[in-house]
Amino acid sequence: MGEDTIIRTTDRQRTYALHREQVLPQFAFELHVLAGEPRQILEILIANGVDDSLRDEHVVGAHQHTAIHAVATAQVPELRGHMRVTVGAPVVPVSGGFTGRQAMLLHDLGPQVLVSTPSYALVIAQAVHDAGIDPAALRLELGLFGGEPWTEGLREEIERALPGLRAVNFYGLSEMCGPGVAAECVEVRDGLHVHEDHFLVEVVDPVSGAPLDEGTEGELVFTTLRKEAMPLLRYRTGDIASVVVEPCRCGRTTARIRGLRGRRDDVIIVRGVNVYPSNVEHALLSVPEAGPHYQLVVERAGLMDELTVQCEPAGPEVDHGRLRADVEHVLREHLGIRVRVDVFEHGTVPRSEGKAVRVVHRG
């Protein structure tokens, strides 16, 4: 085999020699992710109980996240073998869309791990219900969800919609390695453990850039420690959170990211008050009759932006007028401002088959 007929990609452990015709264009990004740091994703899976003790049973249902696909793409047998040897879990790589088909695969193949955005997990759960499948009969045990900010309230909604699944948050950036920078432990779920053998994490003031004390909320900054092709030094992520360094109750001693609100540019300024979509989600899901799907509509009225929260009831039997009043009340209590609330019919707030579109600007 001549050098002109192969592509080489290395993960520090071994070099794979691939025929060019085996590398389809749509998998180019996935190979790039693998060539960076595949070990972080594998470490997250192993740390949360996905190992070769369940070799014949564990199947990762991968939705959306390219890094999971990268270590198991069917078109590249060598890479799939890397995933099986390291973790012992065959992967079902399923892209976004055709959600009904994904519900069928969850039922027919019995995967025990689901990887997706948290908002899409709820869409999948609804598809399971619509297909007449009892969600309690699924074999799901672990959900790895990331790609967008989410709250404890949304975690509870996911675990209620998919009984038996334990939802875990994980975090990453495309500029660094994709998913795999940090993840919660399944035992405690009190902050996302940073892979400090790969990344140095800091928190700085979003305006001045000055370093902030432990536990103080600010902008996350990362320095890569092992990347070779494109190392990053004190890279400002734009993501707002805090970092703590005390040992976790699970026994791990790495730094943990807490309170991921979202990106700096996600903030909406309404009558002088900074509002993140996660603030609204936290308040909204404290109302039992409110469903987990919502959108924020921002419109310019004169010199100021006005915010409307579009939501829906948890079920068709909920009184819309009462729900509107309850949501307006909790939003005023949480945000300190009055916000208009529009209650849609159950099931009509727009869903997304990828990252949820939480903010819509008009005018």
N, C-alpha and C positions, 0 to 999 in steps of 0.2 A: 504494500500500500504506500503510494507516494505522498509526500508532504502536500502536493497540490490537490489531493483528493480528500483531505481530512481537516477537521477543525478541532483544536485542542482547548479544553477548559479545565482549570485546576481548582481544587478546594482545599489545598494545603495537605491533603491526605493522599490523593491519587490523581492521576491525569487521565481523562477520558479521551479516547480517540474516536471521533464520530464521523461517519460518512456525511458529506454535505447534504445528500438527498434525505438523510434521516432528520436533519434539522429544518423543520418547516418554518416559514417566515413568522407565523403567529406565535412560535415558541421562542423567538429570539430574546425577548425580554425575560422570559422565565430562565433561560440559560444564563443570562447576565446576572440574575439574582443568585442563582446557584454558585456562579463563579465568585461571588462576593463572600458571604458568610452563611452557608447553609446550616452550620452547626447550631446557630441560635434557635431556629425553628425546631430542630430536632431536640434540643435541650428542653424547650418549652413542653413539647409533647411528652418526653420522658419524665420530666419533673411532675407532670400532672397525670401520671399513671399509664401512659401509652407505652408499653414495652413488649418484649418478645415473650413474656409469659402468656400473652393473649394473641400469639402469632396467628392462630387459625380463626380467631373470632373478630379481632379489632379491625374495623374499617373506618378510615377517616373520610367523612363526606365533605369534600372541599368545595366551597362555593365562594367565588370572587377572588380569593387571595392567591396571587400568582406564586408566592414563595412556597406554598404547599404543593401546588401543581409542579413546581420546578423540580422537586426531588422525587417525582413519581410520574412524570409524563409518559404515556404509553408509547409515544413515538420514539422514545430514547430508552431502550431497555437497560442500558448501563446505569442510567440515573434512577430508574425505578428500583433496580437492584440495590443501589446505595441506600434508599429509604428502607427497604425491607431488611437489609442486613443490620442497619443501625437501630431501627425501632421495632421491626417485626410487625408492622401494621400496613397492609395493603391499602392503597389510596384509590378512592373513586373521584377523579377530577371532573367536576361539573361546573360549568360557567354560569353566569347570571342568565335569567330568562327561563322560559318554559318551566315555571315554578311547579305546575302540576306534575310534570315529569319527575321533578326532584322529590316531591311527596311520594311518588310511586317508588323511587329508588330507596328512600328511607324505609318504606314498608317492605319491599321485596328483598333488599340486600342486608337489612338490619345493621347499618353502621352504628357504632357506639360513640363516635366523635363527630361533631358538626362544626365547621369553620366557616364563618361568614361575617358580614356586618351585623350588628345587633338589630337594626331595624329590619333587615331582610330576614332574620330568623323569625320574626313575627309574621312576615308575609308567608314564609314557608309553613309555619304553624297553621295559618289560616287555610292554606292549600291542603294540608293534611286533613283538616276538618271538613273542607268542601268535598274532598274525595271520599268521605265517609269512613275514614280511617280513625280508629281510636288512638289518640296520641299516647295514651298510657301503655299501649301495646308495642310502641316502638322501643328499640333497644338503646336509645341514646342515653349516655351517661355523662358526657362532657361536652360543653360548648365553648369554643375559643372565638371570641368576638372582638373585633377591632375595626379600625378604619374610620371611625367617627366617635365623637364624644357620646357617652351615655351615662345614665344615672342608676342609683340603686333601685329606684322605682321601675325602670325599664328592665333591670335584671329580674325583679320579682314577676313582672309580666311575662317575660320569656319562660321562666321556670314554671309558671302557672300554665302557660300554653303548651309546654313540652314537659310533662311530668317525668321525673327521674333524671332529667338533665341538670347538671350543675354548671352555671354560666360563669366563665372566667374572662376577664378583660386582658387584652394584650395590645402592644403599642409598637409602632415603627414608622420609619420615614423612607420614602423611595430614594432619597438622596444618600441614605446610609446603607440600607440592606433590605428595605421593605419591612414587613412584619418581623419581629424578633428582637427588637431593642430591649423590651421589658415586658413582663407578664406577671399577673397575679399568681399566687400559689393557690391550689385548689382547696387546701386545708383551711386557710384563714381569710384570704381575699381582702387583705387590708393594705392596699398599695401594690404597685407593680414593681417587681424585683428587676432592677437593671442588671444586664449582663456586663458587670464591671471588668471582666477580663477582655471585653471588646470595646467598651465605651466609658469615658469619663463624663459624668453628668454634673452640671452646675445650674443654678437658678440666678437670673439677673433681673434688675429693674428694667421693665420693657421700654422705658423712656431714656434713662441715663446709661443703661448697660452696666451699672455697678453691681457687683456680687451681693446677693442677699443671704441672710442667715438661714440656717436649717429650719424647715417648717414654714417659711415665709413664701407666700404665693408670688410668682413672677413668671418670667419667660424661661423655658427650658433651653439649655445650651449643651451641646455634645461635642466631645473630641473623640475621634475614632483612634483606637490603639493598634489595630491590626490590619486595617485596609491598606492595600499597597497601590492599586491603580489610581484611586482617587481619595486620598486621606482628607479628612476634614478637621480643622483646628478651630475650636470654640465656635461651632456652627450654631447660629441662632435659628431655632426651629419655628418661632412664632406661636408655639403652643404654651398655654398658660396652665401652670400647676405648681405644686410644692414638692420638695424632696426631704425625706427623713432618713437618718442613718442608723437609728437604734435597731437591734436585732428583731426580727419578726418572731411571732409566737410559733411559727412553723419550724424555727431553728435556723433559717437562713440569715446570713449577716450582711447581705448586699444592700446598697441604698435602694430606697423605694420611692416611686412617684405616687403622689396622692393628689386627688381633687383635679383631675384633668377636665378643665372647663371647655376647652376648645381653642381655636386659634385667635390671635389678637384681632385679625380682620373679620372674625365672626361677630364681634361685639356690635350691638345696636345701641345708639345713644338716643334715648327717648326722654325729652324734657330734662336733660342734664343727668340722667341716670344711665349707667352702663348696664346693658342687659345682654346676657349670653343665652343662646337657645337652651343650654343645659339648665339655666335658672328656671326657665319656663317649664321645661320638662319635669323638673323636681317638684314644682308647685302643682302642675296639672295632674301628675300621677298620685298626688296625695288625696285627690278626690276619687272615691271608689267608683262612682258612676261614669267617670271619664275614661275613654279608650286611650291606648298608648300612641295613636297616630295623630299628628298635628302639623301645622305649618304656621309660620310667622310671616305676615304680610306687612311690609314697610312702605308707607306712602308719604310723600312730602305734602304737608298742609301748611302753606305759607312759608315761614322760615324754619320750621321744625318738622322732624319726622314723626309720624304717628304710627303706632303699632296695633295691629289686629291679630288676635290669636284665633286660628281656625282649628276647631277640634270636633270630635264626634263622641256620641255616647258609647259606653262599653257594650250595650245591647239595644235592640230595637224598642224595648219596653220602657226605656228611661225617658222621663219628662224633659223636653228640651229647655223649657223656660227655667225650671229649677236648676238644671245643670249649668246653664249660662250664668245664673246668679251665683252659684257655688264657685265656679271657676273664676269669675270676676273678683269674688271676695278673696280667694286664696292668692291670686296674683297680686292684688293690692297689698295683702299682708306680706308677701315675700319680696315684692319688688319696690314697694313704697310709692307706686304710681297707679293711676287708673288706666286699665287697658281694655279696649273693646274686645268682646268675645263673640264669635260667630259659631253656632253649633250646626254642623252638617248632619245629614242622615247617616245612620250607622253604615260603615263600610265605604263611604264616599270621599273621605280625605285622601288625596293622592298618595299612592304607595310608590316605593322605588325598589328596583331589583338590583341595586348596588348601594351606594352611599345615599342616605336619605337627603332629600332637598328640604331643609328646614326653614330657610329664609327666602322669601320672594320679594323683590323690590319692584314697585310700580310707580310710575310717574316720575 
